[in-house]
Amino acid sequence: MNSGKTGAEPKRCGWPTGHDDYLAYHDWEWGRPTTSDHLLFEKICLEGFQSGLSWLTILRKRDRFREVFDGFDFASVAKFGESDVERLLTDTGIIRHRGKIEATINNAQRAVEMMDTEGSIVDWIWEWAVEVPERDDGGIPAKTERSAALAKELKKRGWKFFGPTTAYAFMQSEGLTNDHDDDCFVHADCEKLRTKFLAGRSLRN
């Protein structure tokens, strides 16, 4: 895949402009599946922290998030208590929002439960992928019926701070849907990865 660092700039989606952080994230991460339960859990948590904020803010704090949440090892985070919440609320390197911090700890506990019941968070989440991206008259939507259903199911399982809009942003980042513009230079690469990941999987109706 062309990295876009030599010669003419490649054609990209319209949103990653003005910041190298955004460009790197768009080119190498957004829309690409992960086989790691911990990395997928990280995506869920960071999308929750991003709610109401810019994604660039999260990207620039991501390394610190990883440090204070033990690399998003959900088995470790699930054991965090009130003293950890208070400690995190004083850490200027992350988003100091009590509700989001407590939701992350709660969701780590729910992730441990999901590993016990489903065997893999990645495999369960990928049942919610779409074969053809959902669109409306305005183009890429902020949420879809699919993201609403995913959010509803996780809520039933006790997950917090993961509504339909956050769920759709997560689906985009994980590659559950391919929302790169058709003429974006990484669209085909991400679709190839998605197709490989979807092979042999059963999707929910």
C-alpha positions in Angstrom: 0.0 0.0 0.0 1.3 3.5 -0.9 2.0 5.4 2.3 1.6 8.7 0.7 5.0 9.9 1.8 6.6 10.1 -1.6 5.5 11.9 -4.8 2.0 13.3 -5.1 -0.3 13.0 -2.1 -2.8 10.1 -2.5 -6.5 10.6 -2.5 -7.9 10.3 1.0 -11.3 10.7 2.8 -12.1 14.3 3.5 -11.9 14.2 7.3 -8.2 13.5 8.2 -6.8 17.0 7.3 -4.4 19.4 8.9 -2.7 17.0 11.4 -0.2 14.3 10.9 -1.8 12.3 13.8 -5.1 12.2 11.8 -3.3 11.2 8.6 -1.4 8.3 10.2 -4.5 7.1 12.0 -6.6 7.2 8.8 -3.9 5.6 6.6 -2.9 2.8 9.0 -5.6 2.1 11.6 -9.1 3.4 10.7 -11.2 0.6 9.1 -8.7 -2.1 9.7 -9.8 -5.2 11.8 -7.9 -6.3 14.8 -7.5 -9.9 15.9 -6.7 -8.9 19.5 -9.4 -8.8 22.2 -7.4 -6.3 24.1 -7.0 -3.9 21.2 -10.7 -4.2 20.3 -11.5 -3.5 24.0 -9.3 -0.4 23.8 -11.2 0.8 20.7 -14.5 0.5 22.5 -13.2 2.4 25.6 -11.5 5.2 23.6 -14.6 5.7 21.5 -16.5 6.1 24.8 -14.0 8.7 26.0 -14.2 10.5 22.7 -18.0 11.2 23.2 -18.5 14.9 23.0 -14.8 15.6 22.1 -12.6 15.5 19.0 -10.9 12.2 18.1 -7.7 14.2 17.7 -7.8 14.8 21.5 -8.1 11.1 22.1 -5.3 10.2 19.7 -2.9 12.6 21.4 -3.7 11.2 24.9 -3.8 7.5 23.8 -0.4 6.6 25.0 -1.2 7.9 28.5 -4.6 6.1 28.4 -2.7 2.9 27.7 -0.3 3.5 30.6 -2.9 4.2 33.2 -5.3 1.5 32.1 -2.7 -1.3 32.0 -2.6 -1.5 28.2 -6.4 -2.0 28.3 -5.9 -5.5 29.7 -9.5 -5.9 30.8 -8.7 -8.6 33.3 -6.5 -6.1 35.1 -8.8 -3.1 34.7 -11.7 -5.2 36.0 -10.0 -5.2 39.4 -9.8 -1.4 39.6 -11.6 0.1 42.6 -12.6 3.5 43.9 -9.0 4.4 44.8 -8.1 3.9 41.1 -11.0 6.1 40.0 -9.8 8.9 42.3 -6.2 8.4 41.0 -7.3 8.6 37.4 -9.4 11.7 38.1 -6.2 13.6 39.0 -4.3 12.5 35.8 -4.1 15.4 33.4 -2.8 13.0 30.7 -6.3 11.5 30.1 -9.9 12.7 30.0 -10.9 13.2 33.6 -14.5 12.3 33.4 -15.8 10.2 36.3 -18.6 8.6 34.3 -16.3 7.5 31.5 -13.6 6.2 33.9 -16.2 4.2 35.8 -17.7 2.9 32.6 -14.3 1.7 31.5 -13.9 -0.3 34.7 -17.4 -1.6 34.4 -16.9 -2.6 30.8 -13.7 -4.4 31.6 -15.7 -6.5 34.0 -18.3 -7.1 31.3 -15.4 -8.0 28.9 -14.2 -10.7 31.3 -17.7 -12.1 31.4 -17.9 -12.1 27.6 -14.7 -14.0 27.3 -16.1 -16.6 29.7 -19.4 -16.9 27.9 -18.4 -16.3 24.2 -14.7 -17.3 24.2 -13.7 -14.2 22.2 -14.8 -10.6 22.2 -13.5 -10.2 18.6 -15.6 -13.2 17.3 -18.7 -11.9 19.0 -18.3 -8.3 17.8 -17.8 -9.4 14.3 -21.2 -11.0 14.2 -22.4 -7.4 14.0 -20.4 -6.5 10.8 -22.3 -5.4 7.7 -21.6 -6.8 4.2 -22.7 -3.5 2.5 -22.3 -0.2 4.4 -25.5 1.4 5.5 -26.1 4.8 3.9 -28.7 7.5 4.0 -29.4 10.5 1.7 -26.8 12.5 3.5 -24.1 10.0 2.9 -22.3 8.4 5.9 -24.7 8.5 8.9 -23.8 9.2 12.5 -25.6 6.0 13.6 -27.5 3.1 11.9 -30.0 0.5 12.8 -27.1 -1.9 13.1 -25.1 0.3 15.5 -28.3 0.8 17.6 -28.8 -2.9 17.8 -25.2 -3.5 18.9 -25.5 -0.8 21.5 -28.8 -2.2 22.8 -27.3 -5.7 23.1 -24.2 -4.5 25.0 -26.4 -2.4 27.3 -28.4 -5.6 28.0 -25.1 -7.2 28.9 -24.3 -4.4 31.3 -21.9 -2.3 29.2 -22.0 1.5 29.7 -21.2 4.7 27.8 -21.7 2.9 24.4 -24.8 4.3 22.6 -25.7 4.0 18.9 -23.5 6.9 17.8 -20.4 5.7 19.7 -21.2 2.2 18.5 -21.1 3.3 14.9 -17.9 5.2 15.3 -16.4 2.0 16.7 -17.8 -0.1 13.8 -16.1 2.3 11.4 -12.8 2.2 13.2 -12.8 -1.6 13.6 -13.8 -2.2 9.9 -17.2 -3.7 10.7 -18.3 -1.3 8.0 -16.0 0.2 5.4 -16.7 3.9 5.4 -13.6 5.0 3.5 -14.6 7.0 0.4 -14.7 4.8 -2.7 -11.8 6.7 -4.2 -9.8 6.8 -1.0 -6.4 5.1 -1.5 -6.9 2.7 1.4 -10.5 1.7 0.7 -9.6 -1.4 -1.4 -7.0 -2.5 1.2 -9.4 -2.2 4.0 -12.1 -4.0 2.1 -9.7 -6.8 1.3 -8.9 -7.2 5.1 -12.6 -7.0 5.9 -13.5 -9.7 3.3 -10.8 -12.0 4.7 -12.0 -11.4 8.3 -15.6 -12.0 7.3 -14.9 -15.3 5.5 -16.6 -18.2 7.3 -18.4 -16.0 9.8 -22.1 -15.9 10.4 -23.6 -12.4 10.6 -26.6 -11.5 12.7 -29.8 -10.7 10.9 
